[in-house]
């Protein structure tokens, strides 16, 4: 009997089940590349460089553990989307209104400050490559506008292809640098043993390295990219898991390569670099002195690829999440993964409104500096998001909201509990370190 109810969701589910592969295959991967490219920003590379310059290879194991922790978080987010057919924000909303309040404040303030930071980070290597073309601030505005136009007019398929090309650039540059500095493989293998440096605050430094590698809100966006790829049923579960592992193996290669550079180029020569994105510009100068202008420029191209993938990844992924939030707030009921898969969210006005929010208001911060109190609130919200993500995923995936077959097993629960505790400790430290006296 023909379906006369007009229920297109059932048709979409049937089509997804028919087209989904029976087993995982490398040719399907894509969202993992996107989450790896977005998650590894200039700040992550600098943090790893500084760890290598301060401790040599001692914390190599911590960088690898960080990748394993993020694998568990991204897998949990992707599993929720595929197992339930609902989006992550819909899951959060089912836990109570407090999740909505947190997300709204986070999205507005975090997006405002992050927009300026992402544009500035992308502008730094361009100014270093072309110092006489324009001022850093205008390079930043140009990067933001290019990112806006690209995401506005292209759907996920094109977005993924461009991200894959930029990841290829990042990969070639970081591996080339790691080989160029001639790593001491004996010391590197010794760094796989879980030992702590003999320095003050070594535990917190180690936890910071574990927690700081490979993305924050982009881990939550992973499920949305999974749906945008067209994966909307549990038949895609094996593919998603392979894709997720590829993401964090790629991330691990980036991190290990930069730790090699820090250990060999900086630690052995007792050279310190600044924290933040400017540390990479400083590294470019060191590379020029050691290996010549061509290597330095090659590195700056990789630096730009690293920063710009984070920019357009957030422009796309967090805008999808915001569009999902608005759709549910307007009373459209449970959000479905098929809506993301069909590209409806990418054409919606909330998606484009958040794109504009990420691009134009932050220009004020580029030209006037970042307001002190706003930066403190941004830091606190950023620190709070990861424990929020870990603990809510733990809640969702152990409840009746998830079909029994796809609920957490022992390993998933252990990893999510460890992730939650790790990020909770880092959140408390971040809040404790804020200069509250000046804020008040």
N, C-alpha and C positions, 0 to 999 in steps of 0.2 A: 504494500500500500504506500502511496506517495506521501511524503511529509508535507502537510499543508499548514503547519504551524508557523512557518517563517523562521524557524530556529536555525540560524546560520552557524551558531557555535558548535552544534552537534556535527554538522557537515564538515566544519573545519577540523574538529577532533578526529573524525573518520579519515579525512584526507591526510592529516599529520601521521596517523597510525599506519596508513598505507605506504607513505613515502619514507618513513623513518627506517634506517638500516637495522638489520638484526644484530650487528656487532659493530664495535668501534672501528674507525678507520681514520688514518692520518689525513685523508683528503677532505674530511669534513671540518677540521679544526679552524677556528677563526676568532670567536669571542675571547679565548684564552690569550691570543696574541694581543688583542685590544686591551685586555685588563693588565697584561704585563707592561705594555707600552705606556699606558696611562699611569699605572701605579709607580713605576720607577721614574721619578723626577730628578731634577738636578740636586735637590736637597738630599735625596737618598744616596746619590753617588758621592756627594761631599761627606756625608756622615760615614760612609764606608771608607773613603779615602783617609779621613781623620783617624778612624779606628786602626787602619793599616799603618799610618804614620806614627801613631802613639804606641801601638802594641805589637807591631809586626804581624806575624801570622797567628798570634795567640788566640784571637777571637774568630778565626775562620769558621769554627764549629758553630758559633753563635749566629753568624750570617746564614748558615745552612738551616739551622733550627728555625730561624725567622721565616724562611721560605716554606718549611713544613707546616708551621702554624697558619700561614696565610692560605696554603692549599686547603686545609680543613675548613677555614671560614668561607672561602669562595665555593668549595664543593657543597657546603651546607646551603648557601644562598641559591646556587643553581638547582640543587635537589628540591628545595622548597617550591621553586617556580615550576619544575617539571612534574613533581609528584602531586601537587594540589591544583595546578592550572590557574593559580592565583598569584598575584605579584607580591613582592616583599612588603610593600607599604600596606597592602591589604592585610597581610599577616600582622604587621605592627598594630594597625588600627583595631584588630580583634583583641589585642591585649589591654586596651583602654585608651582613654583620651590623652593621657600623659604622653604617649608616644607621638601623637599628632602635634602636641604643643612643642615637644623637643625638636621634632623634625622641622617645623615651620621656623622656629627661631634659628636653628642650625643652618637651614637652607638660605635664609635671608642674610644673616650676618657673615657666616662662613663664605657664602658665594661672593659677597661684596668685597671682602678682604682678599680672598683667594684669587678673584679676577685680576686684581692689581698685581699680586705676587706672580701669577702665571705669565702675565704680559711682560713684566719686568724680567723674569727668568728667560723668556724666549728672546727678549731684546738684547740681553748681555752678549751672547756670542755673535749676533749680527753686528753690533757696534764694534766688537773687537775685530771682526773680519772686514768691516767697511767703516773705519773710524771717521772718515770725512764726509759721509753721506748725510747723516742727520743725527740729532741728539738722541740719547738713550730713551727719553720719555716718548718721543715720536715713533721710535722703533717699536716701543711697547704698544702704543695705540695701533700701529699698523698690524702687529701680530694679532691683537685682539679682534680687529675688524676682519682680517683674512680668515681667522678661525670662525667668526660669526657667519660670514658669507658662505664658507665651505659647508658648515653644518646645516645652515638654513636651507640650502638648495640641493643637498645630496642626501639620499637615503642610506640606510645602514650598509648595504652591499658596497657602495663606493667608499664610504667611510672606512670599512674594514680593509679594503684593498690599499688605501693610502696609508693607514696605520701599519700594515704589513711591510710596505716599502720602507717606511721610516724606522721600523724595528730592525729591518735588515741593515740599514745604515748604522744604527746603534750597535748592533751585534758585531759588525765588521770592525768598527772603530774600537770598541772596548776590548775585543779579543786581540786585535792588532797591538794595542798598547800593552796588554798583559804579556804578549810574546816579546814585544820590543824591549821591555825592561828586564828580560831574562830572569824569571822567577826561580827562587831556590826551592825546588820541588820537595827536597827532604824536609825543610822547615815547614813547607805548606802541608805536607801529610801529617807532620807533628801537630799542626794547628787544628786537626780534626779531633784531637783529644779534648774533652770538655774540662779545661782548666781556666782559672781566673788570673788576670794579671795581679802582680803584687803592688797595687796602688790603691790609694784612697778612693772610695766610691766605685770600685771596680764592678761590684754587683749591679749597681744602677746603670753604669755605662754598658755593661753586657746586656742587661734587659732592654736598654734603649736601642741597642743595635738589633736585637732580635725583633723588637716591635716596630722599628722604623723602616723596615725594608719592604717595599712593594705594595704601597697603596693604603688608603683609609676608606673613604666613602666609595672609591672605585670597586672595592670588594662587594659592596651592596649593589652596585650597578651591574655586576657580572650577570645576575639572573635576568636583568632587562636585556642585556646584549644577547644572552642565550635565546630569549624569546624573539628578539629582533632578527636573529639568524634564521628563524623558522622552526626552532626546536620547542615544541609546545606540549609534548606528551612524554610519558615514562619510557617510550621506545627509544628516546634519545639519551637516556641516562648514561649508558656506557660511553657514548661519544662525548657527552659533557665531561665525564670524569677524565677521559684521555685528554681532552682539550684543556682542562684545568691543570693537569699535571704538566703539560707542555708549557703552560703559562708560567708556572713557578720554576720549572727547570730553566727556562729562558731567563727569568728573573735571577735565579741563582748564578747563572753564567755571568750576567752583568755585574752582580755584586762581588763574586769571587775575582773577576777580572780587575775591578777597581780596587779591591783590597790588595791584590798583587801589586798594582801600581803604587798604592800608598806605602806598602811594606818595602818595596825595592827602591822606589824613586825618592820617597820622602823620609821614611824611617831610617834607612841606611845613611842618608846624608844629614839627618837631624834637621829637616826642613819642616816648618809649620806653615799651614795655610789657614786662611780665614774660614769661619763657618759660613753657611749660606751659599747662595749661588755664586757670589763673587770669588769663592774659593776655586771654582773651576776656571775662571778667567786667569787667576793667579797660576793655576796648574799649567795653563796654556803657555804662559811665559817661561815656566820652568822647562817644559817640553821643548820649547824653541831653543833655549840655551843648551839643552842636552842633546837633542836629536835634529835640530834644524827647523826652518820655517815651514817646510811642507808637512812635517808631522804635527806641528802646532796647529796649522790651519785645518788639517784632517780631523784633529781632535775637536776643534771648535765647530765643525760641521756636525760631528756626532753629538756635541753638547746641545746644539740647536735642535737636532732631531729628538733628543731626550726631553727637552723642555716643551717643544711644540706638540709632541704626542700627548703629554700630560694636559696641555691646554685644550686641544680639541677633544680629547677623551672626556674631560670633565664637562666641556661645553655640550657634548652629546649625551653622556651617560646620566649626569645629574639632572639635566633638563628633562630626560625621560622620566626620572623619578618624580620630579616636580609636577610634570603633566599628569602622572598617575595620582599624585596627592590631590590635585585640583579636581580631577574627574570624580574621585570618591567623595571629596568634600561637597561637590555639587549634587550629590545624591544619586549617582549613576549606579549604585550598588557595588557588588564585588567586582574588582578589576580583573580582567582576563588576560592571560598571556597572548591570546590570539590577536588582541587589539594592538599589542606591540609588534607582533609578527607581521601584521598587515601593513605596518608603517603608519597607522592612523595617528599614533601619538606624536610622531615626528612632524606631522603636518598641523598639529593642533595649536591653538593660540597660546595655551599655557607653556608648551614647549618653547615656542618662539619668544614669549614674554620673558622666560627665565634666561634664554640666550641673551636677550637685550640687557637684562639685569647683570649678567656676568661680564658684559662687555663695556657698557657706557658709564654707569655710575662709578665703577672703580677707577676710571680715568682721573677723577678728582684726586684720588689717593696718589696716583703717579705724579701729579703736578704739585700737590700740596703736602706730601708726606702722609704717613698713616697716623690717624689720631690715636693717642696713647691708650686711652681707655678701651677703644674699639679693638685694638690689637690684643689687649689682655682678655677681653671677652672671647675673641676669636681663638686665642690659644686654649682657653678653658673648654670651649665647645669642641674644638678639634681633638683635644685629649679625651673628652668624654664619649666621642662617637664610637670608638673601637670597643670599649667595654659594653656599650649599649648594643652594638651589633652582635658581639659574641654571646651575651647573656640572653638577648631576645631570640636569637636563632636556637640556642639551647632550649628555651621555653617552647618555641613553636614546634620544633622537631621531636619533642618528647611528649606531645599532647595529642588529643584526638583530632586536632586541626590537620594533622598529617596522616594519610593512610598508613595502617600498621606496617605494611611491607617496607615503607620508605622512611620509617622513623629511625632515629639514631641508634647505632649499635654501640658497644662498649668503647671501641676506639674513637669513634666520632665524639662521644660524650667526654672522654678523657681529654681529647685535643681541644674541644670547645671550652671545657672548664679551665684548662691551662691557659688558653688564649684569654678568657675572661679575667682570670686572676692577674696575668701578666699586664694586660692593658689597664686593669683597675689600679695596679701599683704605679704604672707610668702616669696614669691620670692624676692620682693623688700627688705624685712628685711634681708634675707640671703645674698643678694648682698651687702647691706649696711654694714653688719657685717664683710665682708671679709677684711683682712688686706692689702688693696690695696697699701699702701705706701711701704710695704715690697716687694710686687709683682713687683712694678716699680723700 
